[in-house]
Amino acid sequence: MVRCIFYAATIIAWGIFIYAFQRDRSRYRNCLILFAALMMSAEGLLLLAGARIFTMVLLIVFFGLLLVPVFLIWNGVITLRKEGLSITHLLSLALGMLVGIGEVTTLVLYFRQQENLMFDKQQMVGFNINTLMLIISVSVIYLSISFLMFMIYSIFLMLIPHKRNFDYVIIHGAGLSKGEKLTKLLAERVDKAMLVYQKAPTPPYLIPSGGRGDDEKISEAEAMKKYLIENGIPEDHILAEDQSTTTFENLVNSKKIIDARGGRCYTALVTSNYHVYRALRYCRKVGLQCTGIGSHVAFYYWPSALIREYVAVHAEKKHAVMLVAGWILVMAAVMIMLMLYYR
């Protein structure tokens, strides 16, 4: 009976996610609902598999988690070697060190508590070294789970299929090499947009979007337009937007171009795969309904880029407050449970 209720709850969780996702792909709640549905599904499958398989999976997950900081630190070193020193390129390395500290602290705390329980099971939790380690451990676990939810949803957005009958395809700029050439990152975006163009039943209008930076000879939009024409896209199917300086301005100005033309406005937004979710959030803010399509980026570059996206989303006042409020609730719950246990 209990299992039936659990499986029914899992199906309901997936139903809620599908409904929320169809309504608005840019909502942060989708990250939470998808994560809950996946965790419930995983637990349900493990219950069906039996105790032995359940134990094996737990061991695999445990050792996998121990390798996470190793991978992040290794990835951070590779990123620094290939891309050079900058704050954004240090993010993977920094997160790896943070997770590593959290894991070591959690293990040390666990063994310390095991030793303490052998002597005195009535002790109260006070502000001592154990409490400090507990705060560090819970904080790192909380932030790691928060990032994991964000990462899973970002990957989900990358993998889901999308319709092909678009009227407009917006291409986000990403800086130029030597002031006039497309970088590999930007070329990947334009190539993806051309693929969408070629697969569409009716060729859509392409909107390369991006102004001219202080160190650039031409605007990003103009550089992309030249690249598109060189690769066989008719000039009359290109509507360049060359006044924007940020992602938000890209969308505001592109929307003006689309609205001015009228008619059907099925729109796709092409940007790097790690950037799709945040770009969709901006779309909602400017009132532009569109489908996010991610272009390929080098694997070594993806972790740091996704961490940057996570930080950018949670730097918004609403989500910063929610993140801190969630941390306070989790910390309070852990402290209350420990106090009840040691009472």
N, C-alpha and C positions, 0 to 999 in steps of 0.2 A: 504493500500500500504506500509506504513511504517513498519507494522508488518510483512508483507511478506518479506521485505528486511532484517529485523532483524532475522527472522527464517532462511532465506537462509544463512545469515552470520554465524549463529550458526552451521548449517550443514557444512559449509566450514571450520569452526574452528575445528570441530571434524574430518573432513577429513585430515586437516593438521596435527593434533595430531597423528592420526593413521599412516599416512605416516612417520612422524618423529620418532614415537615409533618403527615402524618396521625396520627402517634403523639403529637406534642405541638407545638402551634403556638407555644408560649411559649419554646421553647429558643433560645438565642442562636446556636447552631450553624446554625440555619436561615438566618440572615442570610449567613453565610459560604458555605454550600452553594448558595443561590440565586444569589448574586453570581458564584460560579465557573461555574455552569451557564449563566448569561446571557452572561458573557464568552466562554465557549467557543462558545456558539451564535452570537454576533456575529462572532467570528473565523471560524467555519465558513462563515457567509453571505458574508463578505467574500472568502474564498478562492474561493467559487463565482462571485462577481461579477467577479473579475479584478483586475489590477493598477491599472488606471485608476480604477475605482470605489473600490478600497482607498485610493488616494492622496487622492482627493477626500474620502472620509469622514474620513481622518486630519486633513486640513486643517480640515474643519468642526468636528471634535472639538477641535482645538487652539484655534481662535478662540472656540469656545463656552466652553472653560475659561477663557480670558482674560476673558470677560464675567461669569463667576460672581461674583467679588468686587464688581463694579459692581452686579450685581443685589442681592446681599446687603446692601450698604451702602445702596442706594436703598430696599430693603425695610425696613431698620432705621430709616431716617429716617421713612418712612410710619407704621411701627408706633408710634414715639415721638409723632408728631403726633396719632394717633388714640387711643392708649391711655395716654399720659402717661409720665413718666420713672419707670423702675424697673429693677432689675438684670435681670430676665427680659426686659424689652422692649429691652434693649441687646444681647441675645445675637446677633441677626442682624447688627447693625452690627459687633460685635466679631469675629465669625467672618469677615465680609467683609474687614475690615482684616487679619486674620491670614492668610487665603488670599492676599490681595493682596501682602502682604509675602513670603510663600512663593514666589509666582509671580515677582515681581521678583528675588528672591534667586536663584532657579533660573536665570533668563535671564542675569543678570549673571555667575553662576558658570560657566555654559556658555561664554559669550564669553571670559571670563578664561582658562579652561582651553584653549580653542581657540588663543588667543594664545600661551600658555605652550608648547603642544605644538609650535608652529612653531619654537621655539628649543631646547628641551631635553626630549626625550621620556624621559629616564632619571631625572627627578626623583622623589623619594619624597614621599609625602604626610605632612607634619608638621603640628603644631598651629599653624596660621597663619590668616590671614584667609580663605583658601580652605576650610580645614577647618571653621572656624566657620560659613561660609556653607553648606557642605555639610550640616552638622548641622541648621541651620535649614530648609534645603530638604527634606531627607529627612523631617524631623519633620512639617512641614506636609503633605507629600504623604501620609505614612502616616496622619495623623489625618483628612485629607480622604477618603481611601479608606475608612477605618473608618466615618466618618459616612455616606458614600455607601451602603455596604452596609446600614447601619441604616435609612437613608431608603428604599431600594428595597424592603426587606422590609416596612416600615411601609405603604408605598403598596400593596404586594401584598395585605396584610391588608385594606386598604380596598376593594380591587377584587373580590376573590373572592366568588362567590355563597355564600349560606348557606341552610340549611334553614329551614322556616317553622313546623314543628310544635313550638313551645316550650311548656313548662308554666309557666315563670317568666321574667320579664324584669327584670333588675336595672338601675336607672337611677342612675348616679353623680351625686352633688351637685357643685355648682361655685360656691357662694357666691350671695348674694342682693343685689339692688339695693334700696337704701333700707331694708334690714333685713327685707323681707317680699315683694319682687317678684322674679320670675325674671329673671336677666340673659339677654341674647341667647344667650350660650353655653349656659346651662342650658336655656333654652327649646328650643334646637335638639336637645338630648339628649332631652328629654321628647317633642318632636314625632316624633323618630325612633322612640322606644319605642312611641308610639301607632300609627305606621305598621306596625311589627312586629305589634302587637296586632290591627290591622285585617286584615292579610293572613294571619294564622294560621288554619288550618282549625278549631281549637278555641281560643277566646280564652284566652290565658294570664293568670296573675296578674302584675300589675306591682308591683315592689318599689322605690319611690322611696327612696333611701338618703342620709341626711345629717343630722347633728345641728344644734344651734343654736350659732352662733358668738357671741363676746362682743359683737359689734356688730349682732347680728340679733335681731329681735323674735320670730320664730318659727323653727322648725327648717326646714332645706332640704327635708326629707321632707314636712312639712306644707304648705309652699308648693307643692311639686310635686303633692301630692295634690289641693289645691284647683284647680290648673291642669288636672289630668286630669279631674276631675269636671265642671268648666266646659266641657270639650271632649267631654263625652258618655261618658266611661268610667264604668261602674257602680262604686259605692263598694265593693261586695262583691268586686270584682276587684282591689282595691288593698290591698297589705300594706305599710304604711309602716314604715321602719326609721329611727328618729329619734335614735339614741344615738351614732352614729359621728362621729369628727372627722377621720379620714384615709381615704384610698382603701383601705388595708389593713383598717381597722376596718369600712368599708362591706361588704367581702366576708365578713369573719368573722361579722358580725351577720346579714347576709343569708343566709349558709349555715345559720345556726342556725334561721332562720325556715323555710327550705326543708326542712331535716332534720326539724324538728318536725312537719311536715305529712305526711311520708312519701309513698309512692307513686312514680310516675314523676317524674323531676326533670330533664327536658331544659331547660337554662337558657341564656338569652342575657344578655350583658352589654353595655349601651349606654353609651357614653361618647364624648367627642370623638374624631374619627378619628386624631389624632396620639397619643392616649393609650391606644389599644387594646392595643398590644404590651405596655406596662408593666403594664397592668391584668391581662392574661392571665398574666403572670409571677406576680403576687400570687395569682391564682386557683390556680395550681399549688401555691404555698406553703401555702394554706389547705385544699387538697384538694377544690377546687370545679371540676368539669368543666363548661366552658361555651364558648359561641361568642361571640367578640368582634364587636360591630357598631359601626361608627363613625358619628357624626353629623357633619353639615357644619359647618365653621368658615370664617370669612372668609379669603380667600386671603392677604391681607397678614399675618394673624396666624399662619398655619401654620408658616412657617420658624422663627420664634423659639420657638414652642411645641415643635416637633420637636427643636430643639437642646436645649431644656430637658429633654426626655425622654431624649435621648442622654446628657446629663450625669448625669441621675439614675440611669440604668441602670449607667453606668460608675463611679459613685460607690460602688457595692456592692463590697465587698472582693474577691470572686472576680474580677469583671470588671475592676477596677482593676489587679489583679496581672497578668491576662492581657493587658491593653492595654500595660502597661509592659514585660512580658516580650516581647511581639511587637515593640515598638519597639526593644528592645535587640538582638533577633535580626536585624531588618532593618538596623539601623545597623551591626552587626558584619559582616553579609554585604556591605554596600556598601563598608565600609572594606577588607575582605579582597580584594574584586575590584579596588579601586583599587591596593592594594599589589602585587597580582600583575601588574596592567597596567603599573605603573611600575617593576617590578623589573628 
